[in-house]
Amino acid sequence: MSGTDRRSFLRQAGLAGMASAVSPLAFGQAASGAVKSEVARVAPLPKPKHSIRFAAIGLDHAHIYSMTAAIQRGGGELVSFYAKDEKQIAEFRRRFGDVKLARSEAEILEDESIQLVAAAPIPDERAPLGIRVMRAGKDYLGDKPAITTLEQLADVRRAVKETKRKFAIMYSERLEVRSAVYAGELIRQGAIGRVIQTVNLAPHRMNASNRPAWFFDKARYGGILTDIGSHQADQFLYYTNSTKAQVVAAQTGNLAHPQYPKFEDFGDMIIAGNGGTGYVRVDWFTPDGLSTWGDGRLFILGTEGYIELRKYINIASGLDGGNHLYIVDKKQARHIDCKDVPLPFGPQFVEDIVNRTEAAQNQQQALLAAELVLIGQKNATPPVLS
């Protein structure tokens, strides 16, 4: 496919995907009373069966807090952490108590009692750290994007094979979002038949004045598809149950921030897998008038129905908060409030570490999600706006 044809296909397929996904539900039927509303009924998670000792290294992204909390919910005992920035150290201890501050990374890696390291350093440092962790005989949970180049990906896969340790990636927009968890359960039950497409819209607020210098340097964060898009690639693979996939077309660019020449503020891509197709749009254009950081939305098309997630806010309905799931099947349209759905990743991941299983995350799927966005990022063309 030529470059011109690829751009044309991307524009047409992207618009078509958007049009097919945006249902009448998105325009406020729930507020008018046309859609039955209910609360998701899910049994609470059982008390964790296992306990592990874990540590944290690298606090450059705030995701480290939810990652740490998830492992603690699963039975993890936080025994130490390592960071250099005094503000980061103080905030971590404010949240998790007077945890031991290790004198060096090596002190943690050489502690044979530690089974897992959770980490959120600057993105381009995450894969090399994970490899050092695995070669020290421990499992690793890295914040996304845990890998920023295809060369790093090859090194990670080699280390996983050689060490037999876990290189897990915290794709929090699925693993730590209650409506996303419940959508997976409904799909597992066959509620909408076989999933054939996902459309994922992931706007973010930039908050430029609060961002560190590395945030604006593509070499450090990997590019917008590598960074934000990794969440969406993970969701595509998971919901379509794809074990193989390829990037059909991709675009990335800096459309409105020339003062940051190494930054990308927009990206989209089309993915085709052996379980379905997917469209992804990511950006840094959440306006200041929105009360949260982004109006993340996911549309899942099945052969017998469809699901829409309003993950963080629902401006169209007047409903409070996020975690709103809409489902239309052969019988009816429903709104499901998922605010009380438990988050199973932490307990499952701790059990996986103890039992050497993959209930929380499939290793090949996690790395395939990373591969897709890395290829999309590498091959992306500039957006065509005229």
C-alpha positions in Angstrom: 0.0 0.0 0.0 1.5 3.4 -1.0 1.9 6.2 1.5 -0.9 8.1 0.0 -3.2 5.1 0.0 -2.3 4.3 3.6 -3.2 7.9 4.7 -6.5 7.8 2.8 -7.4 4.4 4.3 -6.5 5.5 7.8 -8.7 8.6 7.5 -11.6 6.7 6.0 -11.4 3.7 8.4 -10.8 5.9 11.4 -13.9 8.0 10.6 -15.9 4.9 9.8 -14.9 3.3 13.0 -15.9 6.3 15.0 -19.3 6.6 13.2 -20.1 2.9 13.8 -19.1 3.1 17.4 -20.8 6.2 18.6 -24.2 4.9 19.5 -27.4 6.9 20.5 -26.4 6.0 24.1 -23.5 8.4 23.8 -25.9 11.2 23.3 -27.8 11.0 26.5 -30.5 8.3 26.3 -29.6 7.2 29.8 -30.5 10.7 31.1 -33.9 10.5 29.3 -34.8 7.2 31.0 -34.8 5.2 27.8 -32.1 2.8 29.1 -32.6 0.6 32.1 -30.0 1.3 34.8 -28.5 -1.2 37.2 -25.5 -1.7 39.4 -23.0 -4.4 38.6 -23.4 -7.3 41.1 -20.0 -8.9 41.6 -18.9 -11.0 44.6 -16.0 -9.4 46.6 -12.6 -10.9 46.0 -11.6 -13.5 48.5 -8.9 -12.8 51.0 -5.4 -13.2 49.4 -4.1 -16.7 49.7 -0.4 -15.8 49.4 2.0 -13.2 50.5 5.2 -12.0 48.8 7.9 -9.5 49.6 8.3 -6.7 47.1 10.1 -3.4 46.6 9.7 -0.3 44.4 12.4 1.3 42.2 11.8 4.5 40.3 9.1 7.0 41.3 9.1 9.3 38.2 5.5 8.6 37.3 2.6 8.7 39.8 1.4 5.3 38.5 3.8 3.8 41.0 1.3 4.6 43.7 -1.5 2.6 42.2 0.9 -0.2 41.2 2.2 -0.5 44.8 -1.4 -0.4 46.2 -2.5 -3.2 43.8 0.3 -5.5 45.0 -0.5 -4.7 48.6 -4.2 -5.6 48.0 -2.9 -8.9 46.6 -1.0 -9.8 49.7 2.3 -8.1 48.9 4.5 -6.8 51.7 6.3 -3.6 50.7 9.8 -3.9 52.3 11.9 -1.2 50.7 12.1 1.3 47.9 14.8 3.2 46.1 14.7 6.7 44.6 16.9 9.8 44.7 14.4 12.7 44.4 13.6 14.0 47.9 10.0 15.1 46.9 9.3 11.7 45.4 10.7 10.0 48.5 8.5 12.1 50.8 5.4 11.5 48.8 5.9 7.7 48.7 6.4 7.6 52.4 3.3 9.8 53.0 1.3 7.2 51.1 2.8 4.0 52.3 4.4 4.8 55.7 7.9 4.8 56.9 9.2 2.3 54.3 12.9 1.5 54.3 14.8 3.6 51.7 17.4 1.4 50.1 20.9 2.9 49.7 21.1 1.8 46.1 19.3 -0.2 43.4 21.8 -3.0 44.1 20.7 -3.3 47.7 17.3 -4.3 46.5 18.5 -6.6 43.7 20.8 -8.4 46.0 18.1 -9.0 48.6 17.2 -12.6 48.0 14.0 -12.3 50.1 12.5 -9.8 47.6 10.4 -11.6 44.9 9.1 -8.7 42.9 10.2 -5.2 41.9 7.6 -2.6 40.9 9.0 0.3 38.9 8.0 3.6 37.3 11.3 5.4 36.3 11.6 7.5 33.2 10.1 5.3 30.4 13.3 4.7 28.5 14.9 3.3 31.7 12.1 0.8 32.4 13.1 -2.1 30.2 16.8 -2.1 31.1 15.8 -2.0 34.8 13.4 -4.9 34.3 16.1 -7.0 32.6 18.5 -6.3 35.6 15.6 -7.3 37.9 15.0 -10.6 36.1 18.6 -11.4 35.9 18.7 -10.9 39.7 16.2 -13.7 40.0 13.1 -11.5 40.6 9.9 -10.8 38.8 9.2 -7.3 37.5 6.1 -5.1 37.1 6.9 -2.0 35.0 4.6 1.0 34.4 3.6 1.4 30.8 5.3 2.0 28.5 7.7 -0.5 29.9 9.5 -0.7 26.6 10.4 2.3 24.3 12.3 0.7 21.4 12.2 -2.5 19.3 15.7 -3.1 20.4 14.7 -3.0 24.0 11.8 -5.4 23.2 14.2 -7.9 21.7 16.4 -7.7 24.8 13.4 -8.2 27.1 12.1 -11.2 25.3 15.6 -12.7 25.4 15.8 -12.1 29.2 12.4 -13.6 29.8 13.3 -16.7 27.9 16.7 -17.1 29.7 15.6 -16.2 33.2 12.1 -17.6 33.3 11.0 -14.6 35.2 8.0 -12.3 34.6 8.2 -9.0 32.8 4.7 -7.7 33.6 3.4 -4.3 32.4 0.8 -2.3 34.3 -1.7 -1.5 31.6 -3.8 0.4 34.1 -6.6 1.6 31.7 -7.8 -2.0 31.7 -6.4 -3.6 34.8 -7.2 -0.8 37.2 -10.5 0.4 35.7 -13.6 -1.3 37.1 -15.8 -0.9 34.1 -13.0 -2.4 31.9 -12.8 -5.4 34.2 -16.6 -5.9 34.1 -16.6 -5.6 30.3 -14.1 -8.5 30.2 -16.4 -10.5 32.4 -19.5 -9.8 30.2 -17.5 -10.8 27.1 -16.3 -14.0 28.7 -20.0 -14.8 29.4 -20.8 -14.3 25.7 -23.0 -11.3 26.4 -22.4 -9.7 23.0 -21.3 -12.7 21.0 -17.8 -12.8 19.5 -15.9 -9.5 19.6 -14.9 -8.3 16.2 -13.8 -4.7 16.7 -12.6 -2.3 19.4 -12.6 1.5 19.1 -10.6 3.2 21.8 -10.5 7.0 22.3 -7.9 8.2 24.9 -7.6 11.9 25.3 -5.3 13.2 28.1 -4.8 16.6 29.7 -1.3 18.0 29.2 -0.7 20.1 32.3 2.5 21.3 30.7 3.6 23.4 33.7 3.7 20.4 35.9 5.5 18.1 33.6 9.2 17.2 33.8 11.6 17.8 30.9 11.6 14.2 29.8 7.8 14.3 29.2 8.5 16.5 26.1 11.3 14.4 24.7 10.2 11.6 22.4 13.5 9.8 23.0 12.7 9.4 26.6 9.0 8.5 26.6 9.0 6.7 23.2 6.3 8.7 21.3 2.6 9.1 21.8 1.6 5.7 20.5 4.3 3.9 22.5 3.3 5.8 25.6 -0.5 6.2 25.7 -1.3 3.8 22.9 0.2 0.9 24.8 -3.0 0.9 27.0 -5.2 0.7 23.9 -3.2 -2.1 22.2 -3.5 -4.1 25.4 -7.3 -3.7 25.4 -7.6 -4.5 21.7 -5.7 -7.8 22.2 -7.5 -8.7 25.3 -11.1 -8.1 24.2 -10.7 -9.5 20.7 -8.7 -12.4 22.1 -6.1 -11.9 19.4 -2.8 -13.8 19.7 -1.4 -12.4 16.4 -1.8 -8.8 15.1 -0.3 -6.2 12.8 -0.5 -2.5 12.4 -2.3 -1.6 9.2 -1.6 2.2 9.4 -0.6 4.8 11.9 -0.2 8.6 12.2 1.6 10.7 14.8 2.4 14.3 15.0 2.7 17.6 16.9 -0.3 19.6 15.8 -0.5 22.4 18.3 2.7 22.6 20.5 5.5 23.9 18.4 7.3 25.2 21.6 8.0 21.5 22.3 9.6 20.3 19.0 10.4 16.8 20.4 6.8 16.2 21.6 3.8 14.5 20.0 0.3 15.5 20.9 -1.8 13.4 18.5 -1.7 9.8 17.2 -3.9 7.1 15.8 -3.6 3.7 14.3 -5.5 0.8 12.9 -4.7 -2.8 14.0 -5.8 -6.1 12.5 -5.6 -9.3 14.6 -6.6 -12.9 14.3 -9.5 -12.1 16.6 -10.7 -8.8 15.3 -9.8 -5.2 14.2 -9.1 -2.1 16.3 -8.9 1.6 15.9 -7.0 3.7 18.5 -6.9 7.5 18.9 -4.7 9.1 21.5 -4.1 12.8 22.2 -3.1 15.5 24.7 -6.1 17.8 24.0 -8.4 17.4 27.0 -9.8 20.9 27.5 -9.6 22.7 30.8 -13.4 22.7 31.1 -13.5 19.0 31.8 -13.5 18.0 35.4 -11.1 15.1 35.0 -8.0 14.4 33.0 -9.6 12.7 30.1 -12.9 11.4 28.7 -11.6 7.9 28.0 -14.1 5.9 25.9 -14.0 2.3 24.6 -16.5 0.8 22.1 -16.6 -3.0 21.8 -18.5 -4.4 18.8 -19.7 -8.0 19.0 -21.6 -10.2 16.6 -24.7 -10.1 18.9 -24.4 -6.7 20.6 -22.0 -3.9 21.7 -20.6 -2.3 24.8 -19.6 1.2 25.4 -17.4 2.3 28.4 -17.4 5.8 29.7 -14.4 5.2 32.0 -13.8 8.4 33.8 -16.7 10.7 33.2 -20.0 10.8 31.3 -20.8 14.3 30.2 -23.7 13.2 28.1 -25.9 11.6 30.8 -25.7 13.7 33.9 -24.5 10.6 35.8 -21.8 11.2 38.4 -18.3 9.8 38.3 -16.9 7.3 35.9 -17.0 3.5 35.4 -20.2 3.6 33.4 -20.9 0.6 31.1 -23.6 0.6 28.4 -24.6 -2.7 26.7 -27.0 -3.4 24.0 -27.8 -7.0 23.2 -30.7 -8.9 21.5 -33.1 -8.1 24.3 -32.5 -4.6 25.6 -30.2 -1.6 26.2 -28.8 -1.3 29.7 -26.6 1.1 31.7 -24.5 -0.7 34.4 -22.8 1.2 37.2 -19.5 -0.5 37.8 -18.2 1.6 40.7 -18.2 -1.4 43.1 -16.6 -4.0 40.8 -13.5 -5.4 42.5 -10.1 -5.1 40.8 -8.5 -8.6 40.6 -5.1 -7.8 39.1 -3.2 -7.5 42.4 -4.4 -10.7 44.0 -4.1 -12.6 40.7 -0.6 -11.3 40.1 0.7 -12.3 43.5 -0.7 -15.8 43.0 1.0 -15.9 39.6 4.3 -15.1 41.2 3.9 -17.8 43.8 2.4 -20.4 41.4 4.2 -19.4 38.2 0.9 -19.1 36.4 -0.5 -16.3 34.1 -4.0 -15.5 35.4 -3.3 -11.8 35.8 -1.5 -11.2 32.6 -0.3 -13.4 29.7 3.4 -12.7 29.1 3.2 -13.0 25.3 0.1 -10.8 25.1 1.7 -8.1 27.2 4.8 -8.0 25.0 2.7 -8.2 21.8 0.9 -5.0 22.9 4.2 -3.3 23.3 5.4 -4.6 19.9 2.3 -3.2 18.1 2.7 0.3 19.4 6.5 0.3 18.8 5.9 -0.8 15.2 3.1 1.7 14.8 5.3 4.5 16.2 8.2 3.5 14.0 6.1 3.4 10.8 3.8 6.3 11.5 3.2 9.0 9.0 2.5 12.7 9.7 -1.3 13.5 10.0 -2.8 14.8 6.8 -5.1 17.7 7.7 -6.0 18.9 4.2 
